[in-house]
Amino acid sequence: MNCWVLSQTMLKSFPRALLRALALALVLLVLCPLARAERPMPKSITLSESELTLDLAGEATFPLSASVTPEGASTNFKWTSTNESVLSVEDGLITALSPGSADVSVRVHGNYNVIAVCHVTVVDSRAPERLVVYPSSIEAEPSRHVQLYCVVLPQTAGSEVLYTSSNPAVATVSESGLLEIVGPGRATVTVTSTYSSALSAQISVRAEYGERIKEIRIAQSSLSLEKGQSAQLDVALTPTDGSRALVFASSDEAVATVDENGLVTARGFGLATISVTSHRDPGIAAGIPVSVSDSARPETLDWSLSLGTLMNVGDTQTISASLGPESSDTSCVITSSREDIISLNGDTLSALKRGMSVITIQSTYREDLKREIPVAVTDGTLAMEMPLRRTDASGISANLARIEAIKQCALDSLKQQNERGEMSGTEYRRRAKIVESAFEMYAFPWTVDQTVKYWEAANSENGAKDFQPGVIYYGLPYTSGTTHNRTYNVARALEQKRYLPVEGESYYLLNRNIEDYASGYAGNDCSAFVAQALWGYTIYKGEPAKTGTLYYDDRLRAYDDPAELRCGDILVRHSSHVVMFLYWVDEAHTQAVFIQQGGSEPAINTISAYIQDVSYYTDDFYRLRRLAYFD
């Protein structure tokens, strides 16, 4: 079979639709170049703009369009810029880059003889042309301040300038142009545009002292001002025409300020001293006290809770606050630290679930005038009513009952863990002994027959921690200092007659007549209290128990997860404080009852049980530790 016959045979075997498609593709392949070739070249090109001005501070781009004649001619354009550092162009879109001028041209590929041109000028209205400064020169004594001003022209230009001094020993200048004359001499202040470092202006400064003074006197012996008032100091010099290079200062600018001319302005309640000193001779000075009163300042804040500080889940109660005097600003803000436990709607508290929230009442006028009231919420399953810090003799029975309820709740938490198999019987009995020991020291009411000073006056909070007659205290008192005084539990204190029973009463009396009482009353600090509870003694390897030693004590081990806390474990911060964990009070295990000797709360001077967020300690680098014996 020859080639012709073969090709005819093959064509007959192809479907007709496929043959038609192949034929059409062949025709298009042949005709498309002919069609392109037949599209005429333009005789002219016209641009939408022949001249443009673009501003870098505003619209820095412009879409330029081009049309051709005759209609239907080729539009295969080529765009160019004669200065690409000034502007660029792509498909007719012009972008301004820097001030200057350039031409944008457009041609058609295949015929560069036909061209259209647009002349473009690029400006920057932000660029300053001139700086005007005043004053242009300054002559003054050291200690004076002068505000410099700079006007940047034109007004559309960027106004930011930089101030520099050629001699900071004579004059310094701030970012805002406030010039301070520091010492005698000459200097030049240069003002430079931050937009164009080539544009600047200068101010000459000459500083000289006047005649040396021998004495400064203030005519007023004192000032009494109401907040917001001002008064001018009457300052006299010897000699009277001596140097006015004076420095005015206030000991407390929150109370009163004074400007360099001696104008005193009362800023807030309190007492301050305003002084005037010779800049040249600082030993020559004078000063007066300034007392500032504030009729809007409240001085007292009293509060009341209609039902007390223990609520049952579902209870509501009202909290009221009064500030005085009546002429002051008596507005206040009431907040709840745990809205999920106690929600607050105006002055109404709603108990939502078991736990503790701190209700804070704060003056809106004075941040430092506030009261914080811990309010516990119980559902009846746990002891949540914390014992009082102090009572009178009639309150002893009720307060000891509160202490006993806390102890029993702690012991119950241990028993439940033992019954659930989470704690061995040996560990249960050992931890229960720790609790019994701690609460033996706690459930010990006592008083004094005359004021007994706190162990150290510097720590007594101006006497607030001193022990007073007529007040019943619970737990051996806080003491520090000598090791001898920090080795007592109740049994040892009674054996040595450090405390004496009072006939017919349920409390003890601190014995000041004992032979070595001069060395201090018997008690413990926080670390001695914990050591007595854990081991029954405070001296180990010849060293007294301290927070530092408890932090590393080899009889204890550290762990990290607060969820592992068990009754009798301790939380200790090195060289600071130590507390003992008793039991959780909320289901989320974020709040717990702790027991401690002393503490950070104002006027605590004995043992106390209280509810606290565990994060209060863990966030403050307290270490969780338990007896290694339990491992």
C-alpha positions in Angstrom: 0.0 0.0 0.0 1.5 3.4 -1.0 1.5 6.5 1.2 -1.4 8.1 -0.5 -3.6 5.1 0.0 -2.5 4.8 3.6 -3.3 8.4 4.4 -6.7 8.2 2.8 -7.4 5.0 4.7 -6.4 6.7 8.0 -8.6 9.8 7.3 -11.6 7.6 6.7 -11.0 5.9 10.0 -11.2 9.3 12.0 -14.6 10.5 13.3 -16.0 13.4 11.3 -16.3 15.7 14.3 -12.7 15.3 15.1 -11.7 16.1 11.5 -13.8 19.3 11.6 -12.0 20.4 14.8 -8.6 19.8 13.3 -9.5 21.8 10.3 -10.8 24.8 12.3 -7.6 24.8 14.4 -5.5 24.8 11.2 -7.4 27.8 9.8 -7.0 29.8 13.0 -3.3 29.0 13.1 -2.9 30.5 9.7 -5.3 33.5 10.0 -4.2 34.9 13.5 -0.8 36.1 12.4 -2.4 37.6 9.3 -5.0 39.4 11.5 -2.2 40.8 13.7 -0.2 41.9 10.8 -3.2 43.6 9.4 -3.8 45.8 12.6 -2.4 49.2 11.6 0.2 51.3 13.5 -1.2 54.5 15.1 -0.7 57.8 13.4 -0.8 59.6 16.7 -1.0 59.0 20.5 -2.9 61.3 22.9 -2.3 61.3 26.7 -5.0 62.1 29.2 -2.6 64.8 30.7 0.2 66.7 29.1 1.5 68.2 32.4 1.2 67.0 36.0 2.3 68.1 39.5 2.4 65.4 42.2 3.0 66.0 46.0 4.9 63.4 48.0 2.9 64.6 51.1 -0.4 63.8 49.4 -1.4 61.9 46.3 2.0 60.5 45.1 0.5 58.4 42.3 -1.5 59.1 39.1 -3.0 56.8 36.5 -2.1 58.2 33.1 -4.1 56.9 30.1 -3.3 57.0 26.4 -5.5 56.7 23.2 -4.6 56.2 19.6 -5.8 57.2 16.1 -7.0 55.8 13.9 -9.4 53.8 16.1 -8.4 50.1 16.2 -4.7 50.9 15.8 -2.2 49.0 17.9 -2.1 49.8 21.6 0.9 47.7 22.5 2.4 50.6 24.5 5.9 51.1 26.0 6.1 53.6 28.9 9.3 55.3 30.0 10.5 57.9 32.6 13.3 60.2 31.8 14.4 60.3 35.5 13.6 57.1 37.4 15.0 58.6 40.7 12.2 61.2 40.5 9.3 59.0 39.3 8.6 55.6 37.9 5.8 54.5 35.5 4.3 51.1 34.8 1.4 50.6 32.4 0.6 54.3 32.7 0.6 54.4 36.6 3.0 57.2 37.7 4.6 56.9 41.1 6.4 60.0 42.6 9.7 59.1 44.4 11.5 62.3 45.1 11.3 66.1 44.4 12.3 67.0 40.8 10.9 66.8 37.3 10.8 64.2 34.6 9.0 63.4 31.3 6.8 60.4 30.9 6.7 59.1 27.3 4.6 56.5 25.6 5.3 54.7 22.3 4.0 51.7 20.4 6.1 48.7 20.0 7.2 48.4 16.3 7.0 52.1 15.6 8.9 54.4 18.0 8.5 57.4 15.8 5.0 58.1 17.1 5.3 59.4 20.7 3.3 61.3 23.4 4.9 63.1 26.4 3.6 64.3 29.8 5.8 66.6 31.8 5.7 65.7 35.5 6.8 67.9 38.4 7.2 66.2 41.9 7.1 68.4 44.9 7.1 67.8 48.7 5.0 70.2 50.7 6.4 68.8 53.9 9.9 70.0 53.1 10.8 73.1 55.2 12.3 76.1 53.5 13.2 78.3 56.6 13.4 78.1 60.4 12.5 81.2 62.4 13.6 80.9 66.1 13.0 83.2 69.0 14.4 84.5 71.2 17.4 84.7 68.9 19.8 85.4 71.8 19.6 84.9 75.5 21.4 86.7 78.4 20.4 85.4 81.9 21.8 84.1 85.2 22.3 80.4 85.8 19.2 78.6 87.3 16.9 80.3 84.9 14.6 78.5 82.3 13.7 79.9 78.9 11.2 78.4 76.5 12.5 78.4 73.0 10.1 78.6 70.0 10.7 77.6 66.4 8.4 78.3 63.5 8.9 76.2 60.4 8.1 77.7 57.0 6.1 77.1 55.0 3.3 76.2 57.3 2.6 73.0 55.4 6.2 71.8 56.2 7.0 69.2 58.8 7.3 71.0 62.1 9.6 68.6 64.0 12.9 70.0 65.1 15.9 68.9 67.2 17.5 71.1 69.8 21.2 70.7 70.7 23.6 72.7 72.9 27.2 73.3 72.1 28.1 73.5 75.8 25.9 71.5 78.2 27.9 72.9 81.2 26.3 76.2 80.4 22.9 75.3 78.9 20.9 72.2 78.3 17.7 72.0 76.3 14.9 69.5 76.3 13.1 67.9 73.3 10.3 70.5 73.7 12.8 73.4 73.6 12.9 74.2 77.3 16.3 75.8 77.9 17.9 75.5 81.3 20.9 77.7 82.1 23.2 75.5 84.2 26.3 77.6 84.8 28.2 80.6 83.7 29.7 80.8 80.2 28.6 80.9 76.6 26.8 78.3 74.4 25.1 78.0 71.1 21.8 76.2 70.8 21.3 74.8 67.3 17.8 74.0 66.0 17.7 71.5 63.2 14.8 70.3 61.0 14.4 66.6 61.5 13.1 66.5 57.9 16.1 68.1 56.4 19.3 68.1 58.4 20.8 70.8 56.1 18.3 73.3 57.4 19.1 74.8 60.8 19.1 78.0 62.9 21.1 79.1 66.0 20.5 80.9 69.3 23.4 82.4 71.2 23.4 82.0 75.0 25.4 84.1 77.5 25.1 83.3 81.2 26.6 85.3 84.1 26.0 85.6 87.8 25.1 88.9 89.4 26.6 90.2 92.6 27.3 87.5 95.2 24.7 87.3 97.9 25.3 86.8 101.6 21.8 86.0 102.9 18.3 84.9 101.8 15.2 85.7 103.8 11.6 84.7 103.2 9.1 87.3 104.6 6.5 84.6 105.3 7.2 82.3 108.2 4.8 79.7 106.9 2.0 79.2 104.4 -1.5 77.7 104.9 -3.3 77.0 101.6 -6.3 75.2 100.4 -5.8 72.7 97.6 -5.6 74.6 94.3 -4.6 77.9 95.9 -1.3 79.7 95.1 0.8 82.2 97.0 3.9 84.2 96.0 7.0 83.9 98.2 8.4 87.3 99.3 12.1 86.7 99.0 14.7 89.3 100.1 18.4 89.2 99.5 21.5 90.7 101.1 22.6 92.8 99.3 19.2 93.7 97.9 20.5 93.9 94.3 22.4 90.6 94.6 22.3 87.7 92.2 18.8 86.4 91.5 20.2 83.0 90.5 18.0 81.2 93.0 16.8 77.6 93.1 13.3 77.0 94.5 12.3 73.5 95.6 9.6 71.5 97.4 10.2 68.6 99.7 6.9 67.0 98.5 5.5 68.0 95.1 2.4 66.0 95.7 1.6 68.5 98.4 2.9 71.8 96.9 5.0 72.9 94.0 7.0 76.0 93.4 8.2 77.6 90.2 11.5 79.4 89.5 9.9 82.7 90.4 8.7 81.5 93.9 5.0 81.0 93.1 3.8 78.2 95.4 0.8 76.1 94.3 -1.0 73.8 96.7 -1.5 70.3 95.0 -2.7 68.0 97.7 -3.3 67.5 101.4 -0.3 67.4 103.7 2.8 69.3 104.8 5.8 70.3 102.7 8.8 72.5 103.0 9.6 75.1 100.3 13.2 76.1 100.1 15.1 78.8 98.4 18.9 78.3 97.7 21.6 80.3 96.1 22.6 78.6 92.8 26.2 79.8 93.2 26.5 79.1 97.0 24.2 76.3 98.0 25.1 76.8 101.7 23.0 80.1 101.6 19.4 79.1 101.8 16.0 79.6 103.6 12.8 77.6 103.9 9.3 77.7 105.3 6.7 75.0 106.0 3.6 74.9 103.8 0.4 73.3 105.1 -2.2 72.3 102.5 -5.8 71.5 103.5 -8.4 69.9 101.3 -12.0 70.4 102.2 -13.0 67.6 99.7 -10.7 65.0 101.3 -12.5 62.4 103.4 -10.8 61.4 106.6 -12.9 58.5 107.9 -14.5 55.4 106.4 -16.9 53.3 108.3 -18.8 50.2 107.0 -21.4 47.8 108.1 -22.6 44.4 106.9 -26.2 43.7 107.8 -25.5 40.0 108.5 -21.8 39.9 109.3 -18.9 38.3 107.4 -20.2 34.7 107.0 -22.8 33.9 104.4 -24.6 30.8 103.4 -24.9 29.9 99.7 -28.0 31.7 98.4 -27.9 34.5 101.0 -27.9 38.2 100.1 -26.9 41.0 102.3 -26.4 44.7 102.1 -23.1 46.5 102.7 -23.2 50.2 103.6 -20.3 52.7 103.9 -20.1 56.2 105.2 -17.2 58.6 104.7 -16.6 61.8 106.7 -16.7 64.6 107.3 -20.0 65.4 105.5 -18.4 68.3 103.7 -15.9 66.0 102.0 -16.3 63.9 98.9 -18.2 60.9 100.3 -18.4 58.8 97.1 -16.9 55.3 97.2 -16.5 52.2 95.1 -17.4 48.7 96.4 -15.8 45.7 94.7 -15.7 41.9 95.2 -12.4 40.1 94.6 -14.2 36.9 93.6 -17.4 37.6 91.7 -17.8 33.9 91.1 -18.2 33.4 94.9 -19.9 36.7 95.9 -21.4 38.8 93.2 -22.0 42.5 93.8 -25.0 44.5 92.5 -24.7 48.0 93.8 -24.4 47.5 97.6 -26.0 44.1 97.6 -23.9 40.9 98.1 -25.1 37.6 96.7 -23.4 34.4 97.9 -23.0 32.0 95.0 -20.8 29.2 96.1 -18.5 28.1 98.9 -15.3 30.1 99.2 -14.1 33.5 100.3 -14.1 36.9 98.6 -12.6 40.2 99.8 -15.1 43.0 99.7 -13.3 46.3 99.2 -14.7 49.7 99.9 -12.5 52.5 98.6 -12.9 56.3 98.5 -13.1 57.5 94.9 -11.2 60.7 96.1 -8.5 58.9 98.1 -6.9 55.7 96.9 -5.3 55.2 100.3 -8.6 55.3 102.2 -10.2 51.9 101.9 -11.4 48.9 103.9 -11.0 45.3 103.0 -13.5 42.8 104.5 -13.0 39.1 104.0 -16.4 37.4 103.6 -16.7 33.7 103.7 -19.5 31.7 102.0 -20.4 28.3 103.4 -22.6 25.5 102.2 -22.6 23.7 105.6 -20.1 21.1 104.6 -17.0 22.9 105.9 -16.1 25.2 108.8 -15.8 28.6 107.1 -16.3 31.0 110.0 -12.8 32.2 110.9 -11.9 32.8 114.6 -11.6 36.5 115.7 -8.2 37.9 116.2 -9.1 39.4 119.6 -12.2 39.4 121.9 -13.1 40.5 125.4 -13.6 38.0 128.2 -17.3 37.4 127.2 -16.3 36.3 123.7 -13.9 33.6 124.7 -16.3 30.6 124.6 -17.6 31.4 121.1 -14.2 32.1 119.7 -12.7 28.9 121.1 -15.6 27.1 119.4 -14.7 28.6 116.1 -11.1 27.5 116.6 -12.2 24.0 117.5 -14.4 23.8 114.4 -11.5 24.7 112.2 -9.4 22.0 113.9 -12.0 19.4 113.5 -12.5 20.2 109.8 -8.8 19.8 109.3 -8.8 16.5 111.0 -11.9 15.4 109.0 -10.1 16.2 105.8 -7.2 13.8 106.8 -9.7 11.1 107.9 -11.5 11.2 104.6 -8.2 10.9 102.6 -7.3 7.9 104.8 -10.7 6.3 104.3 -10.5 6.8 100.5 -7.1 5.1 100.5 -5.2 8.3 99.5 -3.2 8.3 102.7 -1.8 5.5 104.8 -2.9 5.1 108.5 0.6 6.0 109.6 0.6 9.2 107.6 -2.9 10.0 108.8 -2.0 9.7 112.5 1.3 11.7 112.1 -0.5 14.5 110.3 -3.3 14.5 112.9 -0.6 14.9 115.6 0.7 18.0 113.7 -2.7 19.5 113.7 -3.4 18.8 117.4 0.0 20.4 118.3 -0.7 23.5 116.2 -4.1 24.1 117.6 -3.0 23.5 121.2 -0.8 26.6 120.8 -3.7 28.4 119.1 -6.6 27.6 121.5 -4.8 29.4 124.3 -6.6 32.6 125.5 -4.5 35.1 127.6 -4.3 38.7 128.5 -2.1 41.3 130.3 -2.6 43.4 133.3 -0.9 46.4 131.8 0.3 47.4 128.3 3.1 45.1 127.2 5.2 46.3 124.3 5.6 44.3 121.2 8.9 42.4 121.0 10.5 45.3 119.0 9.1 48.8 118.8 10.3 49.2 115.2 7.9 46.4 114.2 4.9 47.4 116.4 3.2 49.5 113.8 3.3 52.5 116.0 2.0 50.5 118.9 -0.9 48.7 117.1 0.7 45.4 118.0 1.3 46.2 121.6 -0.6 43.9 124.0 -3.3 45.8 125.9 -5.2 45.0 129.1 -8.9 44.0 128.7 -8.1 42.3 125.4 -8.1 38.5 125.1 -5.5 37.2 122.7 -5.5 33.7 121.1 -2.3 31.7 120.7 1.1 32.2 122.1 2.3 35.7 121.2 4.6 36.6 118.4 8.2 37.2 119.4 11.6 37.2 117.7 15.1 38.1 118.8 16.6 35.6 121.2 16.4 31.9 120.6 15.4 31.3 124.2 12.0 33.0 123.8 11.1 31.1 120.6 11.2 27.6 122.1 7.8 27.5 123.8 4.7 25.4 123.4 1.8 25.8 125.8 2.9 22.9 128.1 6.4 24.4 128.5 5.1 27.9 129.0 2.7 26.8 131.8 5.3 24.6 133.4 7.7 27.5 133.7 4.8 29.8 134.9 5.2 32.1 132.0 1.4 32.4 132.0 -0.8 32.0 135.1 -4.4 30.8 135.3 -6.8 33.4 136.5 -9.2 32.2 139.2 -12.8 31.9 138.0 -11.8 32.8 134.4 -11.1 30.8 131.3 -8.0 32.7 130.3 -4.4 33.1 131.4 -2.4 36.1 132.5 1.1 36.9 131.1 3.5 36.7 134.1 5.7 39.7 134.1 7.1 38.9 137.6 9.1 35.9 136.5 12.8 36.2 137.2 14.1 36.5 133.6 11.0 38.3 132.1 13.4 41.2 131.3 14.7 39.1 128.3 11.2 39.1 126.8 7.9 37.3 127.0 7.6 33.6 125.9 6.2 32.9 122.5 7.3 32.0 119.0 7.8 33.5 115.5 6.3 31.9 112.4 9.1 29.4 111.9 9.3 28.4 115.6 5.5 27.8 115.6 5.7 25.5 112.5 8.7 23.7 113.9 6.9 23.1 117.3 3.9 21.7 115.4 5.9 19.4 113.1 8.5 18.1 115.6 7.7 19.4 119.1 10.9 21.4 119.3 12.6 24.3 117.5 16.4 23.6 117.7 17.8 21.2 115.2 21.5 20.4 114.7 22.3 23.3 117.1 20.4 25.8 114.9 17.0 27.5 115.8 14.2 27.1 113.2 14.1 30.0 110.8 12.4 30.4 107.4 15.8 30.0 105.7 16.5 26.7 107.5 13.0 25.4 106.9 13.4 26.2 103.2 16.3 23.7 103.0 15.7 21.4 106.0 16.6 17.8 105.2 13.6 16.5 107.1 11.4 18.1 104.5 11.0 17.7 100.8 9.8 20.2 98.2 7.2 19.7 95.5 5.7 21.9 92.8 2.0 21.1 92.3 -0.3 23.0 94.8 -3.0 20.4 94.0 -0.9 17.9 96.1 -1.2 20.0 99.3 -2.2 18.0 102.3 -3.1 19.2 105.8 0.1 19.8 107.7 2.2 20.7 104.7 3.9 24.1 104.8 4.6 26.9 102.4 7.8 28.8 103.1 9.5 31.8 101.6 13.2 32.1 102.2 14.1 34.7 104.9 10.5 35.9 105.0 7.5 33.8 106.3 6.1 30.3 106.6 2.4 29.1 106.9 0.7 25.8 107.3 -2.0 24.4 105.0 -5.1 23.0 106.6 -7.9 22.3 104.0 -9.4 23.4 100.7 -12.6 25.5 100.8 -13.6 25.6 97.2 -14.1 22.8 94.7 -11.6 24.2 92.3 -8.8 24.0 94.9 -7.8 27.6 94.6 -8.6 28.8 98.1 -7.7 27.1 101.4 -7.6 27.6 105.2 -4.1 28.2 106.5 -2.8 28.7 110.0 0.2 31.0 110.8 2.0 32.8 113.6 2.1 36.5 112.8 1.7 37.5 109.2 1.4 40.5 106.8 -2.1 41.6 107.9 -1.9 44.8 110.0 -1.8 44.4 113.8 -1.5 40.6 113.8 0.6 39.6 116.9 -0.5 36.1 117.7 -1.7 32.9 115.9 -4.5 33.1 113.3 -6.5 30.9 110.9 -7.7 32.4 107.7 -8.8 31.8 104.1 -6.4 32.7 101.3 -5.9 32.1 97.6 -3.0 29.6 97.2 -1.7 31.7 94.3 -1.1 34.5 96.8 1.9 32.3 98.1 2.9 30.4 94.9 3.1 33.7 92.9 5.3 35.1 95.7 7.9 32.3 95.5 6.8 30.3 98.4 8.1 26.8 98.4 5.7 23.8 99.1 7.3 21.4 101.6 6.2 18.3 103.5 7.8 15.9 105.9 10.1 13.5 104.0 9.0 10.9 106.5 5.8 10.5 104.5 7.7 9.3 101.4 
